[in-house]
Amino acid sequence: MRKTIALAVAAVALTGCGMLPAQQGGSGEEQTGQTSETAPPVRPTEPKASPEQQQTAPSQETKAIASRETKVGSGGQYGKARVDITALKRQGRTISLNWTVTATDGKVNLHNGMGSGTLDYTVSAVSLIDPVNAKRYRVARNGTGEDAKCVCSGTQGQFLQSGDATTLYAVFAAPPPDVTKINVEMPMMGVFTDVPIS
């Protein structure tokens, strides 16, 4: 969970840096060193919030805009999960997707079930599908090389028992402004259709 918060902070910092998967070279690669400089300053008179405090604040103010229950199985662990998409927000040239996965029965393995490869412990295989313009949007990357990491949540070690929940996120290039609803495709979870963009 702490990794999720750290990745969320990194995504916010990278959102303004032009780190989109379609860009080749250019400002995205040169600005990766500026990510830590653009983070909000910590005031010495205020104590820094712990990851647990940071984690609980967003979940209290969000309401699901799309939900579904589904059977989930990966790595010999099978169960049922409820997936709640809590935000799909356009911010300039990017769009951020936030969702919560709650195990409702059995064991839910998110460890490597939502990545683009066997050893990909992220949600990098989640994508947005614009059915009107026939375009798929993949998760943004923080560069263009083989070692470019996704601007998304990590899932390493996330094996949910019944009642456990985790909050995840991914950042994408934004569709055209006239697109107000989009489909969200998640490995193991299926496709959510007509999710409203705010």
Secondary structure, DSSP 8 states (H G I E B T S, - for coil): -HHHHHHHHHHHHHHTTT--TT--STHHHHGGGGHHHHS----TTS----HHHHHHHHHHS---SEEEEEEEEETTEEEEEEEEEEEEEEETTEEEEEEEEEEEEE-EE-TTTSSSSTT--BSTT-EEEETTTTEEEEB-BSSSSTT--BSB-B-TT-EE-TT-EEEEEEEEE---TT--EEEEEETTTEEEEEEE--
